[in-house]
Amino acid sequence: MADSTWQWDETLYAGSARHYSVGRWPYPPEVAEAIGTALDLDGTGRLLDVGCGPGSLTLLLAPLFEAAVGVDADRDMLAEAQRLASEAEVTNVEWRHLRAEELPADLGTFRVATFAQSYHWMDRPLVARRVRDMLAPDGAWVHVGATTHQGVADDDPLPYPRPPWPRINELVARYLGPVRRAGQGSLPTGTPSGEGEIMLAAGFSGPTRLTIEQGIVAERSVDEVTSAVFSLSSSTPHLFGDGLPAFEAELRDLLTTAARDGVFAERRRDVGIVIWRP
């Protein structure tokens, strides 16, 4: 990790699962289209989504495969994934509660392994080696990078005010301190970089990079922005302890004052796709 003193623990996203589908934008259909085209996906083979959370990417990509497995270390995330899969009538996904470091876990061989906003929380060299051994010879590792809780910070005119993210961050810091929280620990220097060197050292080749340009202006409610805040590892509900009701009351008051008729607008960010071959 960026901070060698940080260690993963099971409270990393405790209490945030129910906020994902409310506070985070879904990945656009163009992500599935781009991955399907780049990898010539035809409905066969199996998908492994590692750190799947509530299935945001798993459920989008599952129709491109015969079967899919979503793996996550948070039971609440998997329960939410099962709920959303049932709502979407997606029936070809199996959900497994385990950490990425526990792979291969007798899960077998996969055509594609995906990581969406999850790889930086793992023992990356170990996971890269283990997942590479789980891929078919013509398989692929796909990393999807996106910021889905917050839009582009620019000055373009929008139909409604932008959420006051700097003031939101100041409020979080007032309750939790100036250093970014993450589970029981903190990340003073943020999450790590250097993924390319790790992948090459693990025996992968590439990468191929794709960008899904969005630019869509989306309207957001006070409830949605509130859930966006609670969906983050740095401000997941349990971190506030007994101060949670007071924090949420202040947050909602801030947002209600800043919105117009209870509505914000943000321009959605682009999504990056990085493909590695074993």
DAQUIDA-V160530 format. One line per field, one symbol per residue. ss: DSSP state (H for helix, E for strand, - for the rest). Layout:
ss->???
//
This chain:
ss->----------------HHHHHHH-----HHHHHHHHHH-------EEEEE-------HHHHHHH--EEEEEE--HHHHHHHHHHHHHH----EEEEE--HHH-------EEEEEEE--HHH--HHHHHHHHHHHEEEEEEEEEEE-------------------HHHHHHHHHHHH----EE--EE--------HHHHHHH---EEEEEEEE----EEEEEHHHHHHHHH------HHHHHHHHHHHHHHHHHHHHHH-E--EEEEE---EEEEEEE-
//
